C-alpha cells in the first residue's frame, strides 16, 4: 500500500500562502514545459507512412502524416487548413 505525505494539521496563514505560491509557480513551469514540448512535436516532420483499409483506423495522426487508403486506392496526407486538420487526397 502506498504511503502519501499529509499536510500538517496546524498550518499558519503564511505557510498556506507560501504553499499556494509554490503550487502556482510549479503549475506555470509545467505549462511552459508542455507548451515547449508541443511546439517541438508539431514542428517535427512526420515520418509515419501508413497503409490502411480506411483512414479512420489511424488513431492519432499528426500533421504531415501520409497514408495509403486501400478502400479508395489513394494516398492521403494529414494537413492543416488554418485551425483545422484533416485527411486530404494527395495529387
N, C-alpha and C positions, 0 to 999 in steps of 0.2 A: 504494500500500500504506500502510495506516495505521501510525502510529508511536505506541506506548504508552509511558508512563513506566514505569521499572523501579525497584524498591526498591534502596537502597544495599546492598552486599554485607556491610558490617560495621556493622550497627545495634547500638547498645547496648541493654541491657535497659530502660533508662529511655525510650529512643526508641520501643521496641516497645510499652511500656505506654502512652505518650502517644498513639501511633497507634491502639491498641486503644480507648482512652478517646474519642478523636475519632470513630472509627467508630461506637461505641455512641451518642454524642451525636447524630451525624448521623442514625443509624437512628431514634432516638426522635423527632427533629424530623420526619422523613419520615412516620413512622407517625401522628403527630399531625396533620400536614397532610392526609394521605389520609383520616383519620377525619373531619376537619372538612369536607372535600370531599364525602364520602359523606353526611354529615348534611345538607348543603345540597341535594344532588341528591335525596335521599329525601324531603325536606320540600317540595320544589318540586312544585306541582300538575302533573300530566301534561297536556300539550296535544296528545297524539297520539291521533287517531281513525283507526283502520284500517278498510279494507273488504277482507276476505279470503275465500277459499273455506273455509279451515279455520283455526282459531285457532292450531294448531300451527305454521303457517308464519311466525308472528311470532317472530323470533329472540331478542330481549332485551326483553321487556315490562317496564314499571315500574309500581309501584303507582299506580293511578288511570287507567291507560290504558283506552280504550274501543275495542271492535272490533265490527263487524257481520260475523257469520259467515254467508256466503251458503249454506253447506251446511245450516245449521239454520234460517236465516231469523230469527235472534235477535241482539240486541245483548248483548254480554258485557263485563264490567268485570274488570280485573285487581285483585283486592282482597287485603287482608291479613287473615288469620284467625289471630291470635296470632302464632306464629313462622312460619307457612306462608302463602305467597302462591299464588293460583290464579285461573283464569278462572271467573267466576260469571255466571249469567244475570242480566240486569237486568230489573226489572219494567217 
